[in-house]
Amino acid sequence: MKRTIKFNLFPKKVGGVLVECRPIRMRVCYAGYRVDFRVGYSIEPEKWNEEEGRVISNTKNRFRQTAGEINKAITALRRTNRSHIYPVRAAGKAGTDTGRT
């Protein structure tokens, strides 16, 4: 089964207007399901590299968190996610019922 993990900016609106500093989300698609997680960091769109799914180097968000700090968190989340999905896939249990009601 195909699995994708993407990091992008959440299009947050306040009063019908997009906010300047947008939350970063992790979107995981696996076995026909899609789940979004908020990473816990925000960044301005002009400081975000959409192709790589990372903050542009040598920049800071309005909370003075560096690109290095945010990108380390993104890398850690990507590794954590892989370590959880691969064992499930290897066991052949993706998308199956756990038997709980």
C-alpha positions in Angstrom: 0.0 0.0 0.0 1.1 3.5 -0.8 2.0 5.8 2.1 2.7 9.5 2.0 3.8 12.0 4.6 3.7 15.6 3.6 4.3 18.8 5.5 2.6 22.0 4.5 1.0 25.1 5.9 -2.5 24.9 7.3 -4.7 27.6 5.7 -5.9 29.2 8.9 -8.4 32.1 8.6 -9.5 34.6 11.2 -12.5 36.7 10.3 -12.4 35.3 6.8 -8.8 36.5 6.2 -5.8 34.2 6.1 -3.5 34.8 9.0 0.1 35.9 8.4 1.8 33.2 10.5 0.3 29.8 9.5 0.5 26.5 11.5 2.6 23.7 10.0 0.7 20.4 9.6 1.8 16.9 8.8 -0.6 15.0 6.5 -0.3 11.2 6.5 -2.1 9.2 3.9 -2.1 5.4 4.2 -4.5 2.6 3.3 -7.0 5.1 1.9 -7.1 7.2 5.0 -5.9 10.8 5.5 -5.0 12.3 8.9 -3.7 15.8 9.6 -1.6 16.6 12.6 -0.5 20.0 13.7 3.3 20.1 14.2 3.2 22.8 16.9 5.1 25.4 15.0 3.9 28.3 12.7 5.7 30.1 9.9 5.0 32.9 7.4 4.3 31.5 3.9 7.2 33.4 2.3 9.6 31.6 4.7 8.3 28.1 3.7 9.6 25.9 1.0 6.6 24.1 -0.3 8.5 21.6 -2.5 10.7 20.4 0.3 8.1 20.7 3.1 10.6 22.6 5.2 11.4 26.1 6.5 13.9 28.1 4.4 17.3 28.2 6.1 18.4 31.2 8.2 14.9 32.4 8.9 12.8 32.8 12.1 9.1 32.9 12.7 7.5 35.7 14.7 8.0 33.7 17.9 11.8 33.8 17.2 12.0 30.0 16.6 14.8 29.3 14.1 14.5 27.4 10.8 16.9 24.8 12.2 14.7 24.2 15.3 11.5 23.8 13.3 13.2 21.6 10.6 14.6 19.3 13.3 11.1 18.8 14.7 9.8 18.0 11.2 12.6 15.5 10.6 11.9 13.8 14.0 8.2 13.6 13.2 8.9 12.0 9.8 11.1 9.4 11.5 8.6 8.7 14.3 5.8 8.3 11.7 7.9 5.8 9.7 8.7 3.8 12.7 5.0 3.4 13.5 3.7 2.7 9.9 6.3 0.2 8.7 5.7 -2.4 11.5 1.9 -2.2 10.8 2.5 -2.7 7.1 4.9 -5.6 7.7 2.4 -7.3 9.9 -0.3 -6.9 7.2 -2.7 -5.2 9.6 -3.2 -1.9 7.8 -6.8 -1.0 7.6 -8.1 -4.0 9.5 -10.4 -3.9 12.5 -8.8 -4.3 15.9 -11.8 -6.4 17.2 -12.7 -3.8 19.8 -16.2 -2.4 20.0 
